[in-house]
Amino acid sequence: MLASQQQLMEALLAKMSIQQDIPELKSIESYLNPIPEFIFDADSGHTFEAWFGRIEDIFRVEFAAMVDAKKVRLLLQKLGPNEHQKYKNHILPKHPREISFDETVNILNKMFGEQMSLFRIRYNCLQLTREADEDYTTYAGRVNVQAERFKLNVLTSDQFKCLLFISGLNSPSYADVRMKLLSRMEHDEEMTLQTVTGECQRLINLKEDSAMLETKSAAPSNHSVHAVKTSQRQKSAKSYKHHTKIPKPSTKCWYCGAWHFSRFCRFRNHRCTVCNKLGHKESVCRTGENLRSKPTKRPHQFQNKYINSIYSIRALSMADKRRYVELVVNDVRLQLDTASDITLISKRTWNLIGCPQVLPTEHTARNASGDILKLVGIIKCSVEFRDNYFKGNCYLTNRHDLDLIGIDWIDKLNLWDVPLSEICMMKCTNSPRDLPMVHVAKKAITIDLLQKHKKLFQNKLGCCTIGKAKLYLRQDVKPVFCPKRQVPYAATDKVDKELDRLEKLGVIQPVNYSAWAAPIVVVQKANGTIRLCADFSTGLNVDLQSHSYPLPLPEDLFIKLNGGRYFSKLDLSEAYLQVEVDEDSRELLTINTHRGLYQFSRLPFGVKPALAIFQQIMDTMLSNLEGVAVYLDDIIVVASSAHELMSRLDVVLNRISQAGFQLQKEKCQFMLDSVKYLGYIFDKDGRRPDPDNINAIKNMPTPTDVTTLRSFLGMIGYYSMFVPQMYKLRHPLNQLLMDNAKWHWTKECQHSFDEIKRILSSKLLLTHYNPNLEIIVAADASNYGIGAVISHRFPDGKEKPIAHISRTLNPAERKYSQTEKEGLAIVFAVKKFHKMIYGRRFTLLTDHKPLLSIFGSKSGIPAYTANRLQRWAITLLAYDFRILYKSTEKFGQADVLSRLIANQKQESEDSIIAAISLEDIHQILQVAIKATPLSAEDIRRYTQEDGELKRIISYLEHGWPAHIDNKNIEQYAHRRNSLSLVDGCLMFGNRVIVPTSLRRKVMLELHAAHPGVARMKALARGYVYWPNIDTQIEEYVAKCSACATAMKAPRKTEMQSWGTP
């Protein structure tokens, strides 16, 4: 009895506990729901400390009685997906529930806290100024935010003095000292001004001692700057006496008696103190005994009264006759000075050219007065003038107005024989502009680096030494062996040559047996060569396991690209073919050709796991390198200065060389000021959205008829869920669609149209690229344009666009069939959005059903697809997507982009792609016609006179009817996806369609050598087509007596007697 009562009490208590937990759960949700999700953004001040400060009381007070594990779980639920993943990766191998709440908060504070040092924050705060167009309220708010980050409440007087002291050490020579002081100050908050001063003096002493040891064996040099003493001029003359480029004067200068050309003499306007006349020195004066007693040798020195500073004399009397040579880098001017032994730049110029590295020097320089000119250090730089290039040194001075090209550079640039009027212009010192001659150019800076790594640019196929690609099959899969595809008779020799070339390179190797085989697709290029591709969509890709290696997230790449001033992009030559395939995996990569089976020994185009495999290799090769962002075969190197970029590039190129890869020099770009990446532009000012994302909307022209207006309103309907007041804006436009309404575009219509475009291109409707969300690419084509949009689908099912693109069709493209136009739109979209979708699974939307079987076939590319579509299908093999059909009525987001298109100039990239594609098709047409007794003009003319073929052309351009009453045209309809129009000639795949009036002539040519039925059919299938051609060939051969005579007799059989009835 007591036991049963105890059980009832326990059950009752448990039930009461559950009922108490329900209101507790609701109470917790009421606290948590208003809390915004934490998204880390240090640049905007969105740190964990700031975010947690607003909600700390909820966890410390309201949830005080809650156990730590539960508080940790609730806290982590409010982290963004990227932040949550980074935290979990950071604490591995521990699990979040194993860490206390306070420790979790401390870890998150460190991970997502302030990224800048406290010194930098305080320094930037002291530099704060109001922008010209900024109102005072906004400025005051900005000051308040920065002052809070300054942490005034914990700043002591000693810390403030140290801040001012270190801020004043802005000389380049103090760079290493400054860095060590900052490091010491960051770790020791109790440092005083006296401590910093003593540490600074200690570091300077160590630096000078080290420099003394490095230069102990080298004798210090003494250079003359602006010197005009005789001894210095003689020294310069002697140094150039044997210079082969400088002609020697035949006589002495009649102005001064020295051995130089008189046009260069500075005594042409000198007044002689002997005869009081202008134009000569006293030593060459021809009056009295002076002429007879004049010495015949060169004087050793000037009189003391002529020893002076050229710089000072010019500054007083010849400011308007100074000659300057301008450097391209940041509009820097250097004064041409043939009296200076060395080239000098000022601190101002050093800052303008990007603060390159300054090396210590023991050299000293003196001006014409004999005073020492302090040299801060020496700068190694690359100089280019016209076709002359050299590596030179220039010296940094502590002067702010001294920028000279000295004799050292004048000699290396061969400027002695060049008239000044050709290399510089006379300018007043108060108006320096437009003097571009000597180039310390971006191109020149990279010449030495490329020369050092010239083995990386040998135009050959590299071989990766880091690792090999290994492929893994899913469980319980059966091998897929596809038969070979028919190679056009005309292309057989070219396919043989391409197979031989690939075998010689070691890309493929012949085999006698394989359980797996994929067919090949042959693409003929405009130059007559072919490209051979394996079609692994026939079964292998479905059966392969995904390679478990993550592609980098955009945020991780953005962190590396932010803050850069100079960028370089590297491009691997045939990237994937440089990776070897593991021996055990090669059988899976077998291709079936007309010559038998071949296996790929290198990673081929179109294999599903190739992307992740390649990313892992690249990450391994370039791991632990600062300023290097790698996404698949894209390598971007970023730095804050030109010297730092060259240093980082040197390390990267060494790594690539050690890994065995080769680079494509033509596609590599160096010393860029900005780069476009994943919808953003990165430059010295940071990251900003790429304006091209919304240009298709902003440049959209006004609708001109009801059709284009309906298309525009279809797009509005698609996005109206995000704009509650959209129905008011579209009201004037709806009036034009009313029954019996006349087309009249009013000011109200234009205002609504402009306002809707503004909303469509605003942040309200646009979202940023996030690979963790579902990616949708929609593309559509009209008769005169193509358009596309890439969007994200959010968990609630809503879609928001990332970017819009569109362009007009050129005259050749407007003649494409509708299927080809729709295919072009898809390939245009995929190429434009390549960076966002390559290596990611995405959904492709089209409103043209035939493309589902061409681009979405699970059994490979259809063998008889039209040439253009077949090429585009090969392009799409590299992408992981599913293609879905969407009716035109529900396709407003892409339909309007293909119809309302501004008359913008087509970009060169697209023009080149279209031109190459067009040339390829023309080449195929010419090959097909060569085998016939006809010309392209004959086929074109008779095609226009053929009633059936004219109807076919019309159907290709405007769409096929639902019902066809002509049997011949019905045969064309069954093959509509393989038909195309090239230069007025119809083609079926690689074969030209012969008009009715020319078919007998072609039949005679095919039968000229009496090849028999089988051979004649094979010839026809390589070049020409018309309905029932096979039947007509059989009938033609049957009527030929010569063919009947040559026909093989039936095989003899043994005679058998019939039974008697």
MOCORMO-V865452 format. One record per residue. N is the residue number from 1. RES is the residue in one letter. D_LAST is the distance of its C-alpha to the last C-alpha in Angstrom with 2 decimals. Layout:
[[N,RES,D_LAST] [N,RES,D_LAST]]
This chain:
[[1,M,107.70] [2,L,109.30] [3,A,106.04] [4,S,104.24] [5,Q,107.09] [6,Q,106.94] [7,Q,103.21] [8,L,103.84] [9,M,106.63] [10,E,104.43] [11,A,101.65] [12,L,104.25] [13,L,105.74] [14,A,102.32] [15,K,101.53] [16,M,104.91] [17,S,104.29] [18,I,100.98] [19,Q,102.68] [20,Q,105.46] [21,D,102.98] [22,I,101.49] [23,P,104.71] [24,E,105.37] [25,L,102.01] [26,K,102.76] [27,S,106.19] [28,I,104.76] [29,E,102.30] [30,S,105.19] [31,Y,106.92] [32,L,103.91] [33,N,102.16] [34,P,104.95] [35,I,104.99] [36,P,103.19] [37,E,100.61] [38,F,102.18] [39,I,100.85] [40,F,102.69] [41,D,104.14] [42,A,107.16] [43,D,107.86] [44,S,108.44] [45,G,110.38] [46,H,107.66] [47,T,108.30] [48,F,107.75] [49,E,111.50] [50,A,112.01] [51,W,109.10] [52,F,110.03] [53,G,113.67] [54,R,112.78] [55,I,110.99] [56,E,112.79] [57,D,114.85] [58,I,111.74] [59,F,110.73] [60,R,114.29] [61,V,115.68] [62,E,113.04] [63,F,110.64] [64,A,113.41] [65,A,112.37] [66,M,108.72] [67,V,107.41] [68,D,106.85] [69,A,103.09] [70,K,102.67] [71,K,105.05] [72,V,103.16] [73,R,99.85] [74,L,101.35] [75,L,102.94] [76,L,99.76] [77,Q,97.87] [78,K,100.06] [79,L,99.23] [80,G,96.86] [81,P,93.39] [82,N,94.34] [83,E,97.72] [84,H,96.23] [85,Q,93.65] [86,K,96.31] [87,Y,98.55] [88,K,95.83] [89,N,95.01] [90,H,98.72] [91,I,99.45] [92,L,96.44] [93,P,95.99] [94,K,98.11] [95,H,96.87] [96,P,98.96] [97,R,99.86] [98,E,101.45] [99,I,104.10] [100,S,107.13] [101,F,107.78] [102,D,110.83] [103,E,109.07] [104,T,106.09] [105,V,108.49] [106,N,110.13] [107,I,106.81] [108,L,105.72] [109,N,109.13] [110,K,108.69] [111,M,105.07] [112,F,105.54] [113,G,109.22] [114,E,111.15] [115,Q,109.50] [116,M,112.53] [117,S,115.53] [118,L,118.63] [119,F,120.54] [120,R,118.01] [121,I,118.08] [122,R,121.87] [123,Y,122.00] [124,N,119.58] [125,C,121.61] [126,L,124.75] [127,Q,122.91] [128,L,121.86] [129,T,122.63] [130,R,121.94] [131,E,119.24] [132,A,120.36] [133,D,118.26] [134,E,118.67] [135,D,120.73] [136,Y,123.46] [137,T,121.87] [138,T,118.66] [139,Y,120.74] [140,A,122.88] [141,G,119.81] [142,R,118.47] [143,V,121.86] [144,N,121.88] [145,V,118.43] [146,Q,119.31] [147,A,122.67] [148,E,121.00] [149,R,118.74] [150,F,121.93] [151,K,123.10] [152,L,126.73] [153,N,127.65] [154,V,127.00] [155,L,128.30] [156,T,131.54] [157,S,134.11] [158,D,133.26] [159,Q,129.58] [160,F,130.47] [161,K,132.72] [162,C,129.96] [163,L,127.55] [164,L,129.96] [165,F,130.66] [166,I,127.02] [167,S,126.21] [168,G,128.83] [169,L,127.30] [170,N,125.02] [171,S,125.45] [172,P,122.32] [173,S,124.30] [174,Y,124.62] [175,A,120.88] [176,D,120.44] [177,V,123.78] [178,R,122.93] [179,M,119.59] [180,K,121.22] [181,L,123.96] [182,L,121.44] [183,S,119.50] [184,R,122.74] [185,M,123.86] [186,E,120.55] [187,H,120.90] [188,D,124.69] [189,E,125.87] [190,E,129.47] [191,M,129.97] [192,T,133.20] [193,L,134.15] [194,Q,136.17] [195,T,133.16] [196,V,130.93] [197,T,133.60] [198,G,134.01] [199,E,130.25] [200,C,129.91] [201,Q,132.65] [202,R,131.09] [203,L,127.67] [204,I,129.25] [205,N,131.17] [206,L,128.01] [207,K,126.20] [208,E,129.00] [209,D,129.22] [210,S,125.50] [211,A,125.69] [212,M,128.65] [213,L,126.71] [214,E,123.67] [215,T,125.79] [216,K,128.34] [217,S,127.12] [218,A,126.74] [219,A,129.91] [220,P,130.44] [221,S,130.32] [222,N,132.75] [223,H,131.46] [224,S,133.50] [225,V,132.75] [226,H,134.44] [227,A,136.78] [228,V,138.67] [229,K,140.94] [230,T,141.13] [231,S,140.00] [232,Q,136.87] [233,R,136.08] [234,Q,136.65] [235,K,134.35] [236,S,131.65] [237,A,132.25] [238,K,131.92] [239,S,128.70] [240,Y,127.14] [241,K,128.84] [242,H,125.80] [243,H,123.26] [244,T,121.19] [245,K,120.42] [246,I,124.09] [247,P,125.87] [248,K,129.48] [249,P,132.30] [250,S,134.14] [251,T,137.54] [252,K,139.18] [253,C,139.18] [254,W,142.21] [255,Y,142.59] [256,C,143.09] [257,G,142.79] [258,A,139.75] [259,W,136.67] [260,H,134.24] [261,F,133.21] [262,S,135.94] [263,R,133.53] [264,F,133.02] [265,C,136.74] [266,R,138.25] [267,F,141.76] [268,R,141.07] [269,N,143.13] [270,H,145.64] [271,R,149.34] [272,C,151.27] [273,T,154.55] [274,V,156.17] [275,C,155.82] [276,N,154.75] [277,K,151.74] [278,L,148.09] [279,G,145.20] [280,H,146.15] [281,K,147.43] [282,E,150.97] [283,S,149.79] [284,V,148.52] [285,C,151.35] [286,R,152.69] [287,T,156.31] [288,G,159.18] [289,E,158.88] [290,N,155.78] [291,L,153.55] [292,R,155.13] [293,S,155.19] [294,K,151.65] [295,P,149.70] [296,T,146.70] [297,K,144.64] [298,R,142.82] [299,P,144.91] [300,H,144.16] [301,Q,144.92] [302,F,145.99] [303,Q,149.36] [304,N,149.56] [305,K,150.03] [306,Y,146.48] [307,I,144.85] [308,N,143.23] [309,S,139.98] [310,I,137.71] [311,Y,136.16] [312,S,139.56] [313,I,140.50] [314,R,137.23] [315,A,137.49] [316,L,140.87] [317,S,140.46] [318,M,136.87] [319,A,134.70] [320,D,133.17] [321,K,132.17] [322,R,130.22] [323,R,126.78] [324,Y,123.95] [325,V,120.42] [326,E,118.07] [327,L,115.39] [328,V,112.22] [329,V,112.25] [330,N,113.91] [331,D,116.15] [332,V,118.43] [333,R,121.05] [334,L,122.67] [335,Q,125.73] [336,L,125.53] [337,D,128.46] [338,T,128.97] [339,A,132.01] [340,S,130.06] [341,D,128.56] [342,I,126.01] [343,T,123.82] [344,L,124.98] [345,I,123.65] [346,S,125.42] [347,K,124.48] [348,R,123.51] [349,T,121.03] [350,W,119.71] [351,N,118.90] [352,L,117.23] [353,I,114.80] [354,G,113.54] [355,C,116.02] [356,P,114.37] [357,Q,115.35] [358,V,118.92] [359,L,119.63] [360,P,123.17] [361,T,125.20] [362,E,128.52] [363,H,129.03] [364,T,132.01] [365,A,132.84] [366,R,136.12] [367,N,136.91] [368,A,139.25] [369,S,142.25] [370,G,141.36] [371,D,140.48] [372,I,137.56] [373,L,134.45] [374,K,132.62] [375,L,128.92] [376,V,126.88] [377,G,123.93] [378,I,121.32] [379,I,117.97] [380,K,114.98] [381,C,113.12] [382,S,110.64] [383,V,111.88] [384,E,110.03] [385,F,111.65] [386,R,109.51] [387,D,107.38] [388,N,109.85] [389,Y,109.20] [390,F,111.20] [391,K,112.08] [392,G,115.73] [393,N,118.41] [394,C,120.63] [395,Y,123.52] [396,L,124.21] [397,T,127.82] [398,N,129.73] [399,R,130.75] [400,H,129.14] [401,D,129.65] [402,L,128.95] [403,D,125.58] [404,L,125.74] [405,I,123.42] [406,G,125.36] [407,I,125.35] [408,D,122.67] [409,W,120.05] [410,I,121.43] [411,D,120.90] [412,K,117.35] [413,L,116.39] [414,N,117.91] [415,L,120.07] [416,W,123.01] [417,D,121.75] [418,V,120.35] [419,P,122.70] [420,L,123.63] [421,S,122.54] [422,E,118.92] [423,I,118.76] [424,C,121.09] [425,M,123.11] [426,M,126.76] [427,K,127.00] [428,C,129.83] [429,T,129.73] [430,N,129.84] [431,S,126.55] [432,P,123.87] [433,R,120.51] [434,D,117.70] [435,L,118.31] [436,P,114.86] [437,M,114.93] [438,V,114.57] [439,H,111.55] [440,V,111.46] [441,A,107.93] [442,K,105.15] [443,K,102.95] [444,A,105.56] [445,I,105.98] [446,T,102.37] [447,I,102.26] [448,D,103.64] [449,L,101.41] [450,L,98.27] [451,Q,99.46] [452,K,100.05] [453,H,96.50] [454,K,94.76] [455,K,92.13] [456,L,90.73] [457,F,89.91] [458,Q,87.87] [459,N,84.79] [460,K,82.51] [461,L,80.46] [462,G,82.58] [463,C,81.53] [464,C,82.96] [465,T,84.66] [466,I,85.50] [467,G,82.12] [468,K,78.36] [469,A,76.08] [470,K,74.11] [471,L,71.37] [472,Y,70.41] [473,L,67.21] [474,R,67.15] [475,Q,65.90] [476,D,62.21] [477,V,60.93] [478,K,57.62] [479,P,57.57] [480,V,56.41] [481,F,54.53] [482,C,54.03] [483,P,51.81] [484,K,53.56] [485,R,54.16] [486,Q,53.22] [487,V,56.21] [488,P,56.64] [489,Y,55.76] [490,A,59.27] [491,A,60.94] [492,T,59.12] [493,D,61.87] [494,K,64.60] [495,V,62.94] [496,D,62.69] [497,K,66.41] [498,E,67.36] [499,L,65.39] [500,D,67.15] [501,R,70.53] [502,L,70.09] [503,E,68.96] [504,K,72.00] [505,L,74.30] [506,G,72.87] [507,V,71.58] [508,I,67.93] [509,Q,66.22] [510,P,62.55] [511,V,60.59] [512,N,57.15] [513,Y,56.42] [514,S,57.67] [515,A,56.60] [516,W,58.40] [517,A,57.98] [518,A,59.24] [519,P,58.21] [520,I,60.73] [521,V,62.05] [522,V,63.25] [523,V,66.20] [524,Q,67.33] [525,K,71.10] [526,A,73.07] [527,N,74.15] [528,G,70.55] [529,T,70.31] [530,I,68.19] [531,R,68.86] [532,L,66.30] [533,C,66.28] [534,A,64.34] [535,D,63.01] [536,F,63.79] [537,S,63.43] [538,T,59.70] [539,G,60.45] [540,L,63.08] [541,N,66.14] [542,V,65.07] [543,D,64.63] [544,L,67.91] [545,Q,71.07] [546,S,74.11] [547,H,76.82] [548,S,79.77] [549,Y,82.59] [550,P,84.50] [551,L,85.07] [552,P,88.80] [553,L,90.25] [554,P,91.94] [555,E,95.27] [556,D,95.32] [557,L,94.70] [558,F,97.27] [559,I,99.97] [560,K,99.49] [561,L,99.50] [562,N,102.49] [563,G,105.84] [564,G,104.50] [565,R,106.10] [566,Y,103.83] [567,F,100.06] [568,S,97.42] [569,K,93.61] [570,L,91.40] [571,D,87.72] [572,L,85.37] [573,S,83.02] [574,E,79.37] [575,A,80.75] [576,Y,77.72] [577,L,76.20] [578,Q,79.41] [579,V,78.48] [580,E,76.28] [581,V,73.47] [582,D,73.48] [583,E,70.91] [584,D,69.27] [585,S,68.74] [586,R,67.30] [587,E,63.67] [588,L,64.01] [589,L,65.00] [590,T,61.91] [591,I,60.58] [592,N,57.12] [593,T,57.24] [594,H,54.95] [595,R,56.54] [596,G,55.91] [597,L,58.13] [598,Y,61.93] [599,Q,64.48] [600,F,67.81] [601,S,70.78] [602,R,73.16] [603,L,73.35] [604,P,71.18] [605,F,71.67] [606,G,70.20] [607,V,70.11] [608,K,71.41] [609,P,74.03] [610,A,75.35] [611,L,78.26] [612,A,79.81] [613,I,79.29] [614,F,81.05] [615,Q,83.89] [616,Q,84.55] [617,I,84.74] [618,M,87.13] [619,D,89.35] [620,T,89.53] [621,M,90.43] [622,L,93.16] [623,S,94.49] [624,N,98.23] [625,L,99.05] [626,E,101.45] [627,G,100.65] [628,V,96.92] [629,A,94.28] [630,V,90.63] [631,Y,87.64] [632,L,84.34] [633,D,84.71] [634,D,87.88] [635,I,91.11] [636,I,94.40] [637,V,97.74] [638,V,100.86] [639,A,104.59] [640,S,107.97] [641,S,109.17] [642,A,107.78] [643,H,108.98] [644,E,107.39] [645,L,104.08] [646,M,104.08] [647,S,104.92] [648,R,102.09] [649,L,99.61] [650,D,100.59] [651,V,99.75] [652,V,96.43] [653,L,95.35] [654,N,96.28] [655,R,94.08] [656,I,91.14] [657,S,91.62] [658,Q,91.75] [659,A,88.52] [660,G,86.71] [661,F,85.97] [662,Q,86.32] [663,L,87.81] [664,Q,86.97] [665,K,90.34] [666,E,89.45] [667,K,88.83] [668,C,91.78] [669,Q,94.88] [670,F,98.38] [671,M,101.72] [672,L,100.41] [673,D,102.91] [674,S,100.32] [675,V,96.70] [676,K,94.27] [677,Y,92.43] [678,L,90.50] [679,G,92.14] [680,Y,95.65] [681,I,97.92] [682,F,99.99] [683,D,103.15] [684,K,106.77] [685,D,107.46] [686,G,104.79] [687,R,101.60] [688,R,100.94] [689,P,97.89] [690,D,95.97] [691,P,96.70] [692,D,93.22] [693,N,91.89] [694,I,93.29] [695,N,93.46] [696,A,90.28] [697,I,92.08] [698,K,95.55] [699,N,94.32] [700,M,92.04] [701,P,92.90] [702,T,93.71] [703,P,90.76] [704,T,90.45] [705,D,88.12] [706,V,86.65] [707,T,83.55] [708,T,85.58] [709,L,88.01] [710,R,85.21] [711,S,83.97] [712,F,87.53] [713,L,88.01] [714,G,84.69] [715,M,86.19] [716,I,89.36] [717,G,87.39] [718,Y,85.69] [719,Y,89.08] [720,S,91.16] [721,M,91.12] [722,F,93.62] [723,V,96.00] [724,P,97.22] [725,Q,99.10] [726,M,96.21] [727,Y,95.72] [728,K,99.20] [729,L,98.57] [730,R,95.33] [731,H,96.74] [732,P,97.74] [733,L,94.28] [734,N,92.54] [735,Q,94.44] [736,L,92.55] [737,L,89.23] [738,M,90.37] [739,D,88.70] [740,N,90.27] [741,A,92.44] [742,K,93.39] [743,W,93.16] [744,H,96.73] [745,W,97.43] [746,T,100.92] [747,K,103.39] [748,E,102.46] [749,C,98.79] [750,Q,99.76] [751,H,102.03] [752,S,99.28] [753,F,96.78] [754,D,99.23] [755,E,100.22] [756,I,96.61] [757,K,95.87] [758,R,98.95] [759,I,97.76] [760,L,94.21] [761,S,95.63] [762,S,98.26] [763,K,98.27] [764,L,97.60] [765,L,93.92] [766,L,93.36] [767,T,92.81] [768,H,93.00] [769,Y,90.00] [770,N,89.29] [771,P,86.12] [772,N,86.34] [773,L,85.41] [774,E,81.99] [775,I,81.52] [776,I,79.92] [777,V,79.16] [778,A,78.37] [779,A,77.54] [780,D,76.84] [781,A,76.59] [782,S,77.54] [783,N,77.12] [784,Y,80.28] [785,G,81.03] [786,I,79.92] [787,G,81.80] [788,A,81.60] [789,V,83.61] [790,I,83.69] [791,S,84.81] [792,H,85.40] [793,R,84.09] [794,F,86.68] [795,P,86.05] [796,D,86.93] [797,G,84.08] [798,K,86.37] [799,E,85.82] [800,K,88.54] [801,P,88.05] [802,I,89.20] [803,A,88.82] [804,H,87.50] [805,I,86.21] [806,S,85.01] [807,R,84.75] [808,T,83.71] [809,L,80.54] [810,N,81.02] [811,P,79.55] [812,A,76.43] [813,E,75.78] [814,R,76.14] [815,K,72.98] [816,Y,70.94] [817,S,68.35] [818,Q,69.62] [819,T,67.51] [820,E,69.12] [821,K,72.58] [822,E,72.10] [823,G,70.85] [824,L,73.89] [825,A,76.16] [826,I,74.76] [827,V,75.11] [828,F,78.60] [829,A,79.60] [830,V,78.23] [831,K,80.03] [832,K,83.30] [833,F,83.27] [834,H,81.96] [835,K,85.00] [836,M,84.71] [837,I,80.97] [838,Y,79.96] [839,G,79.25] [840,R,79.48] [841,R,76.82] [842,F,77.09] [843,T,75.35] [844,L,74.31] [845,L,74.30] [846,T,72.60] [847,D,71.94] [848,H,68.84] [849,K,65.66] [850,P,63.43] [851,L,65.78] [852,L,64.81] [853,S,61.38] [854,I,62.82] [855,F,65.94] [856,G,65.02] [857,S,61.47] [858,K,60.92] [859,S,57.97] [860,G,60.03] [861,I,60.86] [862,P,58.03] [863,A,56.57] [864,Y,56.63] [865,T,60.05] [866,A,62.36] [867,N,64.45] [868,R,67.72] [869,L,66.37] [870,Q,64.66] [871,R,68.02] [872,W,69.83] [873,A,67.29] [874,I,68.02] [875,T,71.73] [876,L,71.22] [877,L,69.41] [878,A,72.89] [879,Y,73.90] [880,D,73.21] [881,F,72.63] [882,R,70.55] [883,I,69.95] [884,L,70.19] [885,Y,69.85] [886,K,72.83] [887,S,72.89] [888,T,75.15] [889,E,77.43] [890,K,78.28] [891,F,78.57] [892,G,82.07] [893,Q,83.54] [894,A,81.32] [895,D,80.49] [896,V,84.13] [897,L,84.58] [898,S,81.81] [899,R,83.31] [900,L,87.10] [901,I,87.61] [902,A,90.84] [903,N,90.66] [904,Q,91.25] [905,K,90.53] [906,Q,87.31] [907,E,88.11] [908,S,87.49] [909,E,85.19] [910,D,82.79] [911,S,83.07] [912,I,82.12] [913,I,79.14] [914,A,77.94] [915,A,78.58] [916,I,76.65] [917,S,73.70] [918,L,73.80] [919,E,74.01] [920,D,71.02] [921,I,68.92] [922,H,70.17] [923,Q,69.20] [924,I,65.60] [925,L,65.48] [926,Q,66.76] [927,V,64.22] [928,A,61.34] [929,I,62.69] [930,K,63.31] [931,A,59.60] [932,T,59.26] [933,P,60.76] [934,L,62.80] [935,S,66.22] [936,A,67.39] [937,E,69.30] [938,D,66.18] [939,I,64.25] [940,R,67.29] [941,R,67.92] [942,Y,64.36] [943,T,63.94] [944,Q,66.86] [945,E,65.19] [946,D,61.82] [947,G,61.75] [948,E,59.26] [949,L,61.06] [950,K,64.42] [951,R,63.18] [952,I,61.98] [953,I,65.47] [954,S,67.11] [955,Y,65.00] [956,L,65.86] [957,E,69.57] [958,H,69.85] [959,G,66.96] [960,W,63.40] [961,P,62.77] [962,A,60.98] [963,H,58.28] [964,I,56.77] [965,D,54.89] [966,N,53.85] [967,K,50.59] [968,N,51.90] [969,I,55.19] [970,E,53.36] [971,Q,51.80] [972,Y,55.36] [973,A,56.50] [974,H,54.04] [975,R,55.66] [976,R,59.24] [977,N,60.66] [978,S,59.53] [979,L,61.04] [980,S,64.51] [981,L,66.72] [982,V,68.49] [983,D,70.83] [984,G,69.07] [985,C,65.62] [986,L,62.95] [987,M,61.34] [988,F,58.40] [989,G,59.39] [990,N,60.11] [991,R,58.20] [992,V,59.80] [993,I,58.22] [994,V,57.82] [995,P,58.76] [996,T,56.13] [997,S,57.87] [998,L,57.86] [999,R,54.31] [1000,R,52.87] [1001,K,55.68] [1002,V,54.90] [1003,M,51.16] [1004,L,52.03] [1005,E,54.23] [1006,L,51.59] [1007,H,49.09] [1008,A,51.67] [1009,A,50.40] [1010,H,46.67] [1011,P,46.35] [1012,G,42.86] [1013,V,41.92] [1014,A,42.96] [1015,R,46.23] [1016,M,47.09] [1017,K,46.63] [1018,A,48.84] [1019,L,51.54] [1020,A,51.47] [1021,R,51.78] [1022,G,54.91] [1023,Y,56.77] [1024,V,55.51] [1025,Y,53.83] [1026,W,52.82] [1027,P,50.27] [1028,N,46.56] [1029,I,47.60] [1030,D,44.54] [1031,T,42.12] [1032,Q,44.26] [1033,I,44.23] [1034,E,40.42] [1035,E,40.27] [1036,Y,43.06] [1037,V,41.47] [1038,A,38.09] [1039,K,39.95] [1040,C,41.75] [1041,S,40.33] [1042,A,42.40] [1043,C,40.99] [1044,A,37.39] [1045,T,38.15] [1046,A,39.72] [1047,M,37.01] [1048,K,35.28] [1049,A,31.84] [1050,P,28.98] [1051,R,28.60] [1052,K,26.19] [1053,T,23.33] [1054,E,21.45] [1055,M,18.31] [1056,Q,15.20] [1057,S,11.94] [1058,W,8.73] [1059,G,6.29] [1060,T,3.75] [1061,P,0.00]]
